[in-house]
Amino acid sequence: MSLKHFSLGFLTGAIAGAVFAFLPDEKGKTTREYLKEDADGFKEAQQDLEDSLSRAHEAGERLASSVPEASQLLADLNTNVDHFKEEADREINALQAKIDQLTKDLNGDLNQTEN
């Protein structure tokens, strides 16, 4: 195969491709028009993807900036729960002491009425 045959084949293919690109189909559109529509669709999809990535990045930044506040809120909540538990335990112990005293007094009264 010589360079002459290769060049002739290349040129024939290029001409056939160009003719094919400009021939309309049954809808009257050329291959070139379809390619342009596809390219426009890809550009739009790329822009949508870039917008989505931008929004996701912004959401990530907001989340990252909220983490310290959330950590502090959780620490404060744990502290408040611990304080409530301590107060509740004191109240429960005081009530238990009163119940024990009432039970003791009631048992004493019952023993006196039996005698």
GIHU-V111930 format. One record per residue. N is the residue number from 1. RES is the residue in one small letter. PHI is phi in whole degrees, -180 to 180 (NA if undefined). NEAR is the number of other C-alpha atoms within 10 Angstrom. Layout:
# GIHU-V111930
N,RES,PHI,NEAR / N,RES,PHI,NEAR
This chain:
# GIHU-V111930
1,m,NA,5 / 2,s,-105,7 / 3,l,-62,8 / 4,k,-64,9 / 5,h,-67,10 / 6,f,-62,11 / 7,s,-62,11 / 8,l,-65,12 / 9,g,-65,12 / 10,f,-63,12 / 11,l,-64,12 / 12,t,-61,12 / 13,g,-63,12 / 14,a,-65,12 / 15,i,-67,12 / 16,a,-62,11 / 17,g,-63,11 / 18,a,-67,13 / 19,v,-63,11 / 20,f,-61,14 / 21,a,-65,16 / 22,f,-101,13 / 23,l,-80,13 / 24,p,-79,13 / 25,d,-92,10 / 26,e,-65,7 / 27,k,-91,6 / 28,g,89,9 / 29,k,-98,13 / 30,t,-93,16 / 31,t,-57,17 / 32,r,-61,15 / 33,e,-65,14 / 34,y,-63,12 / 35,l,-64,12 / 36,k,-66,12 / 37,e,-61,12 / 38,d,-63,12 / 39,a,-63,12 / 40,d,-63,12 / 41,g,-63,12 / 42,f,-64,12 / 43,k,-63,12 / 44,e,-65,12 / 45,a,-64,12 / 46,q,-64,12 / 47,q,-64,12 / 48,d,-61,12 / 49,l,-64,12 / 50,e,-62,12 / 51,d,-63,12 / 52,s,-64,12 / 53,l,-64,12 / 54,s,-63,12 / 55,r,-65,12 / 56,a,-65,12 / 57,h,-63,12 / 58,e,-63,12 / 59,a,-64,12 / 60,g,-63,12 / 61,e,-65,11 / 62,r,-63,11 / 63,l,-64,12 / 64,a,-62,11 / 65,s,-75,11 / 66,s,-84,11 / 67,v,-59,11 / 68,p,-60,11 / 69,e,-64,11 / 70,a,-65,12 / 71,s,-64,11 / 72,q,-66,11 / 73,l,-61,12 / 74,l,-65,12 / 75,a,-63,12 / 76,d,-63,12 / 77,l,-63,12 / 78,n,-62,12 / 79,t,-63,12 / 80,n,-63,12 / 81,v,-64,12 / 82,d,-62,12 / 83,h,-64,12 / 84,f,-62,12 / 85,k,-64,12 / 86,e,-61,12 / 87,e,-65,12 / 88,a,-64,12 / 89,d,-62,12 / 90,r,-63,12 / 91,e,-64,12 / 92,i,-63,12 / 93,n,-64,12 / 94,a,-65,12 / 95,l,-65,12 / 96,q,-64,12 / 97,a,-64,12 / 98,k,-65,12 / 99,i,-62,12 / 100,d,-61,12 / 101,q,-66,12 / 102,l,-62,12 / 103,t,-64,12 / 104,k,-64,12 / 105,d,-65,12 / 106,l,-64,12 / 107,n,-64,12 / 108,g,-65,12 / 109,d,-64,11 / 110,l,-66,11 / 111,n,-67,10 / 112,q,-70,9 / 113,t,-73,8 / 114,e,-75,7 / 115,n,-86,5
